Amino acid sequence: MEQNNKITNSELRRCNSFKECISKALDLACRVETNSKESRRERFARLVATLQNMNAGKTGGGLSGALATEIIWKELLKDINLEKEQFTFDHRHADADFSHCAKSFSLKTLGSRNKNADLALAWSKNKAGAKKRYFQSAMVILSFRPASLKAKTKFWRTAKQGVYIIPLATLRSTVKRFKRNNKTNTLIKAKYVVKLMEYAVSKELFLPLEIYPEKWADYELSYWKGGNACLMPKRLEAKWV
């Protein structure tokens, strides 16, 4: 399938629109409880840090921690929807996780203990002879990998934690080919991930969002204690009550 790799002003505007929406919404109080004084930023950081701690050191813990982070991110978007419905989760494209004002985005996570920064279009092996996967949506990379002066790659010596927004055309023009490993045949190698994140910074499509795993090292989440307080409507399009 022929792909358009030219970045348009329209696409940049729509990516910026998403960034501005998140930027304004993060520091407002959570809406799911009307008496909450906790900001969305605070709740997201606490939940993600705790969940990543809980998955650390386990077999497949990196993927499990990333999946948990992405679930919390979608719940953040649903909380924003309580003010004004801007996000949908109908998966219009195969690689999409959510849409903002009809612009589809896939969602990828680099955890706080990430070592190699590889990502994948899909963490599953395509069956032999199956239709080849390709980018159909813009991408949001949630990176919580801390900077390290000892990093071999210059970018990671000063990299900031946060939200990196990558336009679709940039994905297509930057990721020249996918690699394979034992978990996927659509692997995005770390060198491409760095280029994508650098592009986001250069176009001001980056939003700082830090988590502090060490702060919550002695805690874990309790499903049992949550009880009825954690029950929400199952339908994705349902508004939280």
N, C-alpha and C positions, 0 to 999 in steps of 0.2 A: 504494500500500500504506500502510495506516495505521501510524504509528510512535508508539511510546511514548517521550515526551520527559521523563518524570519519573524523577529519579535516586532509586534505592532504596538503603537501607542495605546490602542484600545486594551490590549492584554496587560500592559504595564499599569494602566489606570485601574483595571479590575483587581490586579494583585495589590496595588496600593490601597484600594478601597477595603479589601479584606484586612490589611495591616492596620488601617486606621480604626476599623471596627473593633478589632481585638485590643488595640492600644487604649482606646477609651473605656472598654468594658472591663479590663483586668482589675483595675483599682477601685471599681465599684463593689458594693456589698453584694454577697450572694443573694439571689432572689428566691431560691427554693424554700427558705424559711424567711418569713416576713420580718422576724425580729433579729435576724443575724447581723452582727457587726463585722464579721470576718469578710475580707475582700476576696474576690475570686483568685487573685494572685496568691494570697496567703494560703487559701485552701488547696489550690492546685499544687503549690510547692510542697506543702506538708504531706498530702496524699501520695504524690509521685515519689518523694524521697523515701517515705515509709515503705511503699510497695517495691521500690527498687532494692531497698535493704532486705526485704523479706525474700526476694528472689535471688539475692547474691549468693554465689557459691554452690548453687544447685545446678544439676545437669539441665541444660536448656534454659538456664536462668536469665540469660541475656534476652532471648526472644520472649520469654514469659514477662519479664520486666517491661519490655517495649510494648507488648500487647496491653498490659495493665495501664501503662502511661497513656496509650492511645484511647482506651476506654474512658479514662478520666478526662482527656481532652474533649471528647465528644460530649460528655456530660457538662463540661464547661460551656460548650456551644449551646446546648439545650437550655442552660440557665440564662444565657444571653437572649435566647429566643423568647423568654418570658417577658422581656421588655418590648421587643419587636422581633417578629419572626423573620430571620434573615438566613438561617441555615436549614438545609434539608439533607437527608441521609438515604436517598433513594437509589444510589449507585447507578447513575445514568451511564457511566462508562465503567469498563471492567476494572480499571485500576483506581477508581474514585472511592474515597471514604466519606466525603461530605461535599456539599456545594454551598457557596456563598453568593447569593443573588444570581443564581443560575451558572456560576463559574465553578467547575468541578476541581477538587483538589484531592490528591493522594496524601497520605500521612505516614511519615517515617520517623523513627526515633533512634538517637544515639544516646545510650544510657551513661550514667555517671561513672561506670567502670569499663566503658568501651575501650578496647585496645587497638583495633585496626580500622574502624570507621567504614567498613564495607556496608552497603545497603543492598536491597534487592527489590525489583519491581514486584515480585511475589515470592514468599518463602515456601515454595512448593515446586516439586519437579513436574514439568509438563510431560504429558504422556507422549510416547514416540508417535510422530506424525501429526501431533496436535498443531493447531494454528499458532503461529509465533506471536508472542506478546510484544507490545510496543507501547510507548507513552501516549496516553490519551488525555491526561489531566495535568494541570500544574501540580506542584509538589510543595508540601510544608514539611520541613525537617525540624523536629524538636531535638536540639542538641544540648545534652547536659554533661558532655565530656569536658572535664576541666582542662584548662591550659596547663602546659608543663614546659619549663625551660629546657628540659632534657629531650623534648620531642624531636625526632629526626626531620619531620616536615615543619617548615617555618610557620605555616598557618596555625598549627596546634600549640605553638609557644605563647601565643597571645589571644587565642580564640575565646570568644565569649559564649556563655550559655544563653540559649534563647531560641527564638522562632526565626527560621530562615525560609523565605518564600521564593520559590523558583518557578518562573514562567514556563509554560509548556514548550515554547520554541527553544528556550535555553536548554532544557533537558534533551531535546532531540538533537541539537547542534553540538552539545558537549559530550554526551555519552555515546561514543562512536560505536561501541560494541559491548554486549553483555558477556560476562564470564560465567563459568559453571563451577559448582562445587557439589558436595554430597546432599545439599539441602535445596538448591535452586539452580536453574539454568538461566536465570535473569539477574545475575549478580552485577551490581554497580560497584566497581572497584573504588577503593579509598581515594585514589588520585582524582577520579572524576567527582566524587563527593566533595572534596576540597574545592575544586574549581566551581562547583555549583554554589557552595556556601560563600566563596569569595565574590562571586557575581552578585549574590543577594546583598552583601555588604556594600558593594560598589554602587548599587542602584537604590540604596536605602530601603531595601526590602528585608530588613532585619529588625527584630524587636527583642530587647533583653528580657530574659525570664529565667531566674536562677532558682535552683533547689539546693538544699543543704542536708545531704544524707547523714552527715555526722551529728547534726542536731537531733535527729530522730532515731539514732542508732539503738536506743534502749526501748523502742516502742514497736508494736505491731498493730495491725487493724483487726478488730474483732467483728466478725459477721454475727456472732451470737448476741453480743451486746447491742448491735444495731436494731435488731427486732423489727417492729413495724415501721420505725423511723426511716429504714432504708428501702422500703417498698415503693416502687414507682410504676407508673403505667408501662406495660411491655411494648406497646406499639410505638415505633420510632417517631411517628408523626404526632403522637399524643402530647399535649402540653402537660408539664409537671403540675401537680396540685399539692 
